[in-house]
Amino acid sequence: MAPLFIQNFGLPEWTIVLVLVLLLFGGRKIPQLAKDLGSGIREFRKSLGGSSSTAELEEPGDQENSKTKRKTKSKAKS
């Protein structure tokens, strides 16, 4: 369950947070911060032994369905 303060956040509150972030970091710095955050998350997952690929994150039944879809697509092309 999410903390109480996050549950009560609505559009006005998120707008204020966005404006504060823009004022603190500036428009040019935000893309670099997002890139650094993404690479940090990727490194964290890699250190845990996990992967960020969607095929490994799917459930086993989903992988079987995706393989079946690929086979039917390749047969349709032939």
N, C-alpha and C positions, 0 to 999 in steps of 0.2 A: 504494500500500500504506500502511496506517495505521501510525503510529509504534508501536513495541513496547509502550510503557506503556499505550496505549489497547487493544491487543489483549488484554492480560492483565487488564483491568478486568472484574470480575464483579459480581454483585448486591451483595455486602458492600461493595465499594469505592465503587460508585455511591451506596449508602445513606449512607456516610460523607460523600461529597461533598455530597449533598443536605442532610444535617444541618448541615454547615459553612456552606453557602450560607444556610440558614434562620437560623442564628445570626448570621451577618455582616450580612445585609440585613433580616431580619425578614419576617414573613408579609405585611405590608401593602405593602412596597416591591417585592416580586418581580413582581407583575403590571405595575407601571409600568416596571420594567426590561425585561420581555419586550416590552411595547408599544414602548418606545424602540428595542430591538434590531430588531424587525420593521420599524419605520419607517426605521431606518438601512439595513437590507438593501434595502428598497424604493427608497430614494433612490440607493443604490449601483447597483442594476440600471438605474434610470432614467438615471443619468449615463453608463452604459456603452452606452446606446441600446437595451437589451433591455427586455423586459416580463415581468411576473410572471403574466400570464394563461396559463392552461393550454392554451388553443387554440394559442398561438404556440410553446409548449414541446413540443407533440406532434410526432411525425414526420409527414412529408407523407402517408404511407399512412393514418395514423390520422385525419387530417383528412378524407380522402375517405370513410372508413368512417363517420365521425360525420355527414357530410352525407347519406349514403345512409340512415342510421338516421333522421335528421330527416325526410327525404322519405317514408319508409315510415310513420312515425308520423302525419304529417299526412294521408296518404292513408287510413290506417286510421280517423282521426277523421271523415273526410268520408263 
